[in-house]
């Protein structure tokens, strides 16, 4: 596993979720659009972390737009049912 790559994406997902949690817990609330953007952002990073977990450092540095589009898709190889 590419620990630095996966770690980066997990931290990004965590940060997005933490901001939502803080807004909800503070009573400030969060709008529908802002919530959707934040959750989409978190999923993007979670999916990328999973789908590209075995890439090399070179591939992480030199990925294409196509690679990134593929990596951010919802995983098909996780047993979530």
N, CA, C and O atoms as a printed pandas DataFrame, in Angstrom:
     atom_number atom_name residue_name chain_id  residue_number  x_coord  y_coord  z_coord
0              1         N          UNK        A               1    0.841   -1.176    0.000
1              2        CA          UNK        A               1    0.000    0.000    0.000
2              3         C          UNK        A               1    0.888    1.242    0.000
3              4         O          UNK        A               1    1.926    1.277    0.660
4              5         N          UNK        A               2    0.466    2.251   -0.744
5              6        CA          UNK        A               2    1.185    3.517   -0.771
6              7         C          UNK        A               2    0.691    4.359    0.412
7              8         O          UNK        A               2   -0.285    5.101    0.302
8              9         N          UNK        A               3    1.382    4.225    1.534
9             10        CA          UNK        A               3    0.919    4.817    2.789
10            11         C          UNK        A               3    0.818    6.336    2.744
11            12         O          UNK        A               3   -0.135    6.900    3.282
12            13         N          UNK        A               4    1.768    7.006    2.121
13            14        CA          UNK        A               4    1.708    8.469    2.089
14            15         C          UNK        A               4    0.543    8.951    1.229
15            16         O          UNK        A               4   -0.140    9.906    1.597
16            17         N          UNK        A               5    0.310    8.307    0.096
17            18        CA          UNK        A               5   -0.797    8.668   -0.796
18            19         C          UNK        A               5   -2.146    8.416   -0.106
19            20         O          UNK        A               5   -3.019    9.284   -0.084
20            21         N          UNK        A               6   -2.292    7.228    0.445
21            22        CA          UNK        A               6   -3.537    6.871    1.125
22            23         C          UNK        A               6   -3.749    7.785    2.333
23            24         O          UNK        A               6   -4.855    8.274    2.562
24            25         N          UNK        A               7   -2.695    8.008    3.094
25            26        CA          UNK        A               7   -2.795    8.878    4.264
26            27         C          UNK        A               7   -3.244   10.282    3.909
27            28         O          UNK        A               7   -4.072   10.870    4.604
28            29         N          UNK        A               8   -2.694   10.824    2.821
29            30        CA          UNK        A               8   -3.102   12.159    2.377
30            31         C          UNK        A               8   -4.602   12.196    2.109
31            32         O          UNK        A               8   -5.298   13.096    2.578
32            33         N          UNK        A               9   -5.094   11.227    1.362
33            34        CA          UNK        A               9   -6.509   11.235    0.994
34            35         C          UNK        A               9   -7.421   10.967    2.195
35            36         O          UNK        A               9   -8.519   11.517    2.270
36            37         N          UNK        A              10   -6.981   10.139    3.119
37            38        CA          UNK        A              10   -7.781    9.914    4.326
38            39         C          UNK        A              10   -7.829   11.167    5.199
39            40         O          UNK        A              10   -8.866   11.468    5.790
40            41         N          UNK        A              11   -6.727   11.892    5.285
41            42        CA          UNK        A              11   -6.714   13.144    6.053
42            43         C          UNK        A              11   -7.630   14.184    5.418
43            44         O          UNK        A              11   -8.326   14.914    6.123
44            45         N          UNK        A              12   -7.631   14.252    4.086
45            46        CA          UNK        A              12   -8.520   15.185    3.393
46            47         C          UNK        A              12   -9.982   14.837    3.662
47            48         O          UNK        A              12  -10.795   15.722    3.928
48            49         N          UNK        A              13  -10.315   13.551    3.593
49            50        CA          UNK        A              13  -11.689   13.109    3.867
50            51         C          UNK        A              13  -12.063   13.427    5.309
51            52         O          UNK        A              13  -13.153   13.931    5.580
52            53         N          UNK        A              14  -11.164   13.132    6.218
53            54        CA          UNK        A              14  -11.405   13.395    7.631
54            55         C          UNK        A              14  -11.636   14.883    7.882
55            56         O          UNK        A              14  -12.533   15.257    8.639
56            57         N          UNK        A              15  -10.834   15.721    7.253
57            58        CA          UNK        A              15  -10.983   17.166    7.416
58            59         C          UNK        A              15  -12.330   17.665    6.929
59            60         O          UNK        A              15  -12.966   18.494    7.581
60            61         N          UNK        A              16  -12.763   17.159    5.784
61            62        CA          UNK        A              16  -14.067   17.561    5.243
62            63         C          UNK        A              16  -15.185   17.151    6.192
63            64         O          UNK        A              16  -16.102   17.929    6.453
64            65         N          UNK        A              17  -15.107   15.938    6.701
65            66        CA          UNK        A              17  -16.135   15.454    7.627
66            67         C          UNK        A              17  -16.086   16.198    8.958
67            68         O          UNK        A              17  -17.128   16.496    9.543
68            69         N          UNK        A              18  -14.890   16.497    9.433
69            70        CA          UNK        A              18  -14.759   17.204   10.708
70            71         C          UNK        A              18  -15.397   18.587   10.638
71            72         O          UNK        A              18  -16.022   19.030   11.601
72            73         N          UNK        A              19  -15.245   19.265    9.513
73            74        CA          UNK        A              19  -15.858   20.587    9.358
74            75         C          UNK        A              19  -17.377   20.499    9.425
75            76         O          UNK        A              19  -18.023   21.351   10.036
76            77         N          UNK        A              20  -17.949   19.475    8.803
77            78        CA          UNK        A              20  -19.401   19.281    8.845
78            79         C          UNK        A              20  -19.848   19.002   10.277
79            80         O          UNK        A              20  -20.825   19.578   10.755
80            81         N          UNK        A              21  -19.131   18.122   10.951
81            82        CA          UNK        A              21  -19.475   17.775   12.332
82            83         C          UNK        A              21  -19.424   19.009   13.225
83            84         O          UNK        A              21  -20.320   19.223   14.043
84            85         N          UNK        A              22  -18.384   19.818   13.073
85            86        CA          UNK        A              22  -18.246   21.025   13.892
86            87         C          UNK        A              22  -19.406   21.982   13.663
87            88         O          UNK        A              22  -19.923   22.565   14.617
88            89         N          UNK        A              23  -19.823   22.152   12.411
89            90        CA          UNK        A              23  -20.941   23.053   12.124
90            91         C          UNK        A              23  -22.237   22.524   12.727
91            92         O          UNK        A              23  -23.026   23.290   13.281
92            93         N          UNK        A              24  -22.454   21.234   12.620
93            94        CA          UNK        A              24  -23.672   20.640   13.181
94            95         C          UNK        A              24  -23.671   20.756   14.701
95            96         O          UNK        A              24  -24.669   21.161   15.296
96            97         N          UNK        A              25  -22.546   20.400   15.331
97            98        CA          UNK        A              25  -22.470   20.423   16.794
98            99         C          UNK        A              25  -22.501   21.832   17.371
99           100         O          UNK        A              25  -22.947   22.028   18.502
100          101         N          UNK        A              26  -22.036   22.810   16.610
101          102        CA          UNK        A              26  -22.005   24.186   17.113
102          103         C          UNK        A              26  -23.369   24.856   17.051
103          104         O          UNK        A              26  -23.578   25.919   17.637
104          105         N          UNK        A              27  -24.293   24.225   16.337
105          106        CA          UNK        A              27  -25.613   24.817   16.191
106          107         C          UNK        A              27  -25.709   25.789   15.028
107          108         O          UNK        A              27  -26.786   26.309   14.737
108          109         N          UNK        A              28  -24.579   26.039   14.358
109          110        CA          UNK        A              28  -24.598   26.945   13.208
110          111         C          UNK        A              28  -25.370   26.339   12.049
111          112         O          UNK        A              28  -25.931   27.050   11.215
112          113         N          UNK        A              29  -25.389   25.035   12.013
113          114        CA          UNK        A              29  -26.084   24.343   10.932
114          115         C          UNK        A              29  -25.287   24.369    9.640
115          116         O          UNK        A              29  -24.249   25.020    9.528
116          117         N          UNK        A              30  -25.807   23.645    8.685
117          118        CA          UNK        A              30  -25.151   23.565    7.389
118          119         C          UNK        A              30  -26.245   23.441    6.334
119          120         O          UNK        A              30  -27.186   22.661    6.483
120          121         N          UNK        A              31  -26.106   24.211    5.284
121          122        CA          UNK        A              31  -27.099   24.193    4.221
122          123         C          UNK        A              31  -27.025   22.914    3.397
123          124         O          UNK        A              31  -26.030   22.191    3.417
124          125         N          UNK        A              32  -28.099   22.662    2.680
125          126        CA          UNK        A              32  -28.195   21.455    1.861
126          127         C          UNK        A              32  -27.053   21.369    0.846
127          128         O          UNK        A              32  -26.423   20.320    0.712
128          129         N          UNK        A              33  -26.787   22.455    0.136
129          130        CA          UNK        A              33  -25.728   22.451   -0.878
130          131         C          UNK        A              33  -24.353   22.279   -0.252
131          132         O          UNK        A              33  -23.525   21.519   -0.751
132          133         N          UNK        A              34  -24.117   22.988    0.841
133          134        CA          UNK        A              34  -22.821   22.882    1.521
134          135         C          UNK        A              34  -22.598   21.463    2.044
135          136         O          UNK        A              34  -21.488   20.935    1.969
136          137         N          UNK        A              35  -23.661   20.852    2.573
137          138        CA          UNK        A              35  -23.570   19.478    3.065
138          139         C          UNK        A              35  -23.247   18.523    1.914
139          140         O          UNK        A              35  -22.389   17.650    2.048
140          141         N          UNK        A              36  -23.934   18.692    0.793
141          142        CA          UNK        A              36  -23.684   17.832   -0.369
142          143         C          UNK        A              36  -22.252   17.971   -0.871
143          144         O          UNK        A              36  -21.604   16.973   -1.185
144          145         N          UNK        A              37  -21.760   19.189   -0.947
145          146        CA          UNK        A              37  -20.386   19.419   -1.401
146          147         C          UNK        A              37  -19.393   18.768   -0.446
147          148         O          UNK        A              37  -18.442   18.124   -0.888
148          149         N          UNK        A              38  -19.602   18.928    0.843
149          150        CA          UNK        A              38  -18.683   18.362    1.834
150          151         C          UNK        A              38  -18.676   16.839    1.797
151          152         O          UNK        A              38  -17.614   16.221    1.863
152          153         N          UNK        A              39  -19.855   16.232    1.691
153          154        CA          UNK        A              39  -19.927   14.769    1.648
154          155         C          UNK        A              39  -19.323   14.255    0.346
155          156         O          UNK        A              39  -18.619   13.245    0.344
156          157         N          UNK        A              40  -19.594   14.943   -0.755
157          158        CA          UNK        A              40  -18.988   14.554   -2.041
158          159         C          UNK        A              40  -17.469   14.633   -1.970
159          160         O          UNK        A              40  -16.765   13.763   -2.483
160          161         N          UNK        A              41  -16.973   15.686   -1.326
161          162        CA          UNK        A              41  -15.527   15.853   -1.166
162          163         C          UNK        A              41  -14.938   14.694   -0.358
163          164         O          UNK        A              41  -13.896   14.143   -0.715
164          165         N          UNK        A              42  -15.612   14.336    0.722
165          166        CA          UNK        A              42  -15.133   13.226    1.551
166          167         C          UNK        A              42  -15.144   11.917    0.766
167          168         O          UNK        A              42  -14.167   11.168    0.799
168          169         N          UNK        A              43  -16.236   11.635    0.065
169          170        CA          UNK        A              43  -16.306   10.413   -0.744
170          171         C          UNK        A              43  -15.211   10.388   -1.806
171          172         O          UNK        A              43  -14.585    9.354   -2.040
172          173         N          UNK        A              44  -14.988   11.519   -2.437
173          174        CA          UNK        A              44  -13.938   11.612   -3.456
174          175         C          UNK        A              44  -12.603   11.125   -2.887
175          176         O          UNK        A              44  -11.904   10.332   -3.517
176          177         N          UNK        A              45  -12.263   11.602   -1.708
177          178        CA          UNK        A              45  -10.978   11.223   -1.116
178          179         C          UNK        A              45  -10.983    9.796   -0.572
179          180         O          UNK        A              45   -9.978    9.095   -0.689
180          181         N          UNK        A              46  -12.080    9.356    0.013
181          182        CA          UNK        A              46  -12.158    7.963    0.475
182          183         C          UNK        A              46  -12.045    6.997   -0.700
183          184         O          UNK        A              46  -11.300    6.019   -0.643
184          185         N          UNK        A              47  -12.787    7.280   -1.758
185          186        CA          UNK        A              47  -12.746    6.416   -2.934
186          187         C          UNK        A              47  -11.360    6.398   -3.557
187          188         O          UNK        A              47  -10.854    5.341   -3.934
188          189         N          UNK        A              48  -10.747    7.572   -3.665
189          190        CA          UNK        A              48   -9.404    7.648   -4.238
190          191         C          UNK        A              48   -8.410    6.879   -3.375
191          192         O          UNK        A              48   -7.559    6.160   -3.898
192          193         N          UNK        A              49   -8.514    7.027   -2.064
193          194        CA          UNK        A              49   -7.609    6.294   -1.166
194          195         C          UNK        A              49   -7.722    4.793   -1.397
195          196         O          UNK        A              49   -6.712    4.093   -1.465
196          197         N          UNK        A              50   -8.940    4.303   -1.516
197          198        CA          UNK        A              50   -9.139    2.862   -1.690
198          199         C          UNK        A              50   -8.708    2.394   -3.077
199          200         O          UNK        A              50   -7.927    1.452   -3.211
200          201         N          UNK        A              51   -9.219    3.052   -4.089
201          202        CA          UNK        A              51   -9.017    2.579   -5.463
202          203         C          UNK        A              51   -7.585    2.708   -5.959
203          204         O          UNK        A              51   -7.179    1.993   -6.875
204          205         N          UNK        A              52   -6.824    3.605   -5.368
205          206        CA          UNK        A              52   -5.447    3.803   -5.834
206          207         C          UNK        A              52   -4.424    3.442   -4.759
207          208         O          UNK        A              52   -3.280    3.893   -4.813
208          209         N          UNK        A              53   -4.827    2.643   -3.800
209          210        CA          UNK        A              53   -3.969    2.352   -2.644
210          211         C          UNK        A              53   -2.661    1.648   -2.989
211          212         O          UNK        A              53   -1.715    1.693   -2.201
212          213         N          UNK        A              54   -2.590    1.007   -4.136
213          214        CA          UNK        A              54   -1.377    0.273   -4.489
214          215         C          UNK        A              54   -0.538    0.949   -5.570
215          216         O          UNK        A              54    0.368    0.323   -6.120
216          217         N          UNK        A              55   -0.820    2.209   -5.885
217          218        CA          UNK        A              55   -0.026    2.871   -6.919
218          219         C          UNK        A              55    1.371    3.187   -6.381
219          220         O          UNK        A              55    1.590    3.265   -5.172
220          221         N          UNK        A              56    2.292    3.364   -7.302
221          222        CA          UNK        A              56    3.654    3.737   -6.929
222          223         C          UNK        A              56    3.718    5.237   -6.663
223          224         O          UNK        A              56    2.811    5.980   -7.040
224          225         N          UNK        A              57    4.785    5.675   -6.019
225          226        CA          UNK        A              57    4.984    7.107   -5.809
226          227         C          UNK        A              57    5.085    7.832   -7.144
227          228         O          UNK        A              57    4.584    8.947   -7.288
228          229         N          UNK        A              58    5.733    7.199   -8.123
229          230        CA          UNK        A              58    5.860    7.806   -9.447
230          231         C          UNK        A              58    4.486    8.008  -10.080
231          232         O          UNK        A              58    4.220    9.062  -10.659
232          233         N          UNK        A              59    3.615    7.009   -9.973
233          234        CA          UNK        A              59    2.265    7.124  -10.532
234          235         C          UNK        A              59    1.480    8.205   -9.798
235          236         O          UNK        A              59    0.716    8.942  -10.421
236          237         N          UNK        A              60    1.657    8.308   -8.495
237          238        CA          UNK        A              60    0.970    9.349   -7.726
238          239         C          UNK        A              60    1.388   10.736   -8.207
239          240         O          UNK        A              60    0.559   11.641   -8.301
240          241         N          UNK        A              61    2.664   10.898   -8.507
241          242        CA          UNK        A              61    3.168   12.189   -8.985
242          243         C          UNK        A              61    2.764   12.469  -10.424
243          244         O          UNK        A              61    2.578   13.626  -10.801
244          245         N          UNK        A              62    2.629   11.429  -11.226
245          246        CA          UNK        A              62    2.428   11.595  -12.668
246          247         C          UNK        A              62    1.112   11.009  -13.166
247          248         O          UNK        A              62    1.034   10.539  -14.301
248          249         N          UNK        A              63    0.086   11.032  -12.336
249          250        CA          UNK        A              63   -1.195   10.462  -12.758
250          251         C          UNK        A              63   -1.863   11.349  -13.809
251          252         O          UNK        A              63   -1.608   12.550  -13.895
252          253         N          UNK        A              64   -2.712   10.725  -14.593
253          254        CA          UNK        A              64   -3.451   11.444  -15.630
254          255         C          UNK        A              64   -4.835   11.817  -15.110
255          256         O          UNK        A              64   -5.261   11.350  -14.053
256          257         N          UNK        A              65   -5.520   12.652  -15.854
257          258        CA          UNK        A              65   -6.905   12.978  -15.503
258          259         C          UNK        A              65   -7.766   11.722  -15.530
259          260         O          UNK        A              65   -8.660   11.558  -14.700
260          261         N          UNK        A              66   -7.492   10.829  -16.492
261          262        CA          UNK        A              66   -8.247    9.582  -16.590
262          263         C          UNK        A              66   -8.035    8.740  -15.338
263          264         O          UNK        A              66   -8.990    8.182  -14.797
264          265         N          UNK        A              67   -6.776    8.643  -14.869
265          266        CA          UNK        A              67   -6.491    7.895  -13.639
266          267         C          UNK        A              67   -7.339    8.439  -12.490
267          268         O          UNK        A              67   -7.992    7.683  -11.770
268          269         N          UNK        A              68   -7.317    9.744  -12.335
269          270        CA          UNK        A              68   -8.013   10.365  -11.216
270          271         C          UNK        A              68   -9.515   10.146  -11.318
271          272         O          UNK        A              68  -10.185    9.923  -10.310
272          273         N          UNK        A              69  -10.039   10.209  -12.533
273          274        CA          UNK        A              69  -11.466    9.948  -12.737
274          275         C          UNK        A              69  -11.813    8.526  -12.322
275          276         O          UNK        A              69  -12.847    8.293  -11.697
276          277         N          UNK        A              70  -10.967    7.592  -12.663
277          278        CA          UNK        A              70  -11.194    6.191  -12.287
278          279         C          UNK        A              70  -11.070    5.993  -10.780
279          280         O          UNK        A              70  -11.888    5.298  -10.178
280          281         N          UNK        A              71  -10.071    6.589  -10.179
281          282        CA          UNK        A              71   -9.817    6.388   -8.755
282          283         C          UNK        A              71  -10.931    6.933   -7.874
283          284         O          UNK        A              71  -11.199    6.379   -6.807
284          285         N          UNK        A              72  -11.576    7.996   -8.295
285          286        CA          UNK        A              72  -12.575    8.618   -7.422
286          287         C          UNK        A              72  -13.957    7.978   -7.507
287          288         O          UNK        A              72  -14.879    8.407   -6.813
288          289         N          UNK        A              73  -14.110    6.964   -8.342
289          290        CA          UNK        A              73  -15.392    6.268   -8.456
290          291         C          UNK        A              73  -15.644    5.422   -7.206
291          292         O          UNK        A              73  -14.705    4.988   -6.538
292          293         N          UNK        A              74  -16.915    5.198   -6.904
293          294        CA          UNK        A              74  -17.251    4.380   -5.745
294          295         C          UNK        A              74  -16.693    2.974   -5.949
295          296         O          UNK        A              74  -16.893    2.391   -7.014
296          297         N          UNK        A              75  -16.002    2.416   -4.963
297          298        CA          UNK        A              75  -15.373    1.098   -5.118
298          299         C          UNK        A              75  -16.377   -0.003   -5.456
299          300         O          UNK        A              75  -17.494   -0.044   -4.939
300          301         N          UNK        A              76  -15.939   -0.879   -6.332
301          302        CA          UNK        A              76  -16.767   -2.034   -6.695
302          303         C          UNK        A              76  -16.256   -3.310   -6.036
303          304         O          UNK        A              76  -16.891   -4.360   -6.131
304          305         N          UNK        A              77  -15.113   -3.218   -5.371
305          306        CA          UNK        A              77  -14.505   -4.413   -4.783
306          307         C          UNK        A              77  -14.576   -4.438   -3.255
307          308         O          UNK        A              77  -13.816   -5.159   -2.609
308          309         N          UNK        A              78  -15.477   -3.657   -2.686
309          310        CA          UNK        A              78  -15.712   -3.697   -1.242
310          311         C          UNK        A              78  -17.047   -4.381   -0.991
311          312         O          UNK        A              78  -18.038   -4.085   -1.659
312          313         N          UNK        A              79  -17.072   -5.284   -0.041
313          314        CA          UNK        A              79  -18.313   -5.958    0.307
314          315         C          UNK        A              79  -19.055   -5.101    1.328
315          316         O          UNK        A              79  -18.802   -5.191    2.530
316          317         N          UNK        A              80  -19.964   -4.278    0.844
317          318        CA          UNK        A              80  -20.683   -3.352    1.718
318          319         C          UNK        A              80  -22.131   -3.763    1.944
319          320         O          UNK        A              80  -22.923   -2.993    2.486
320          321         N          UNK        A              81  -22.472   -4.970    1.531
321          322        CA          UNK        A              81  -23.856   -5.433    1.713
322          323         C          UNK        A              81  -23.908   -6.621    2.615
323          324         O          UNK        A              81  -24.988   -7.146    2.883
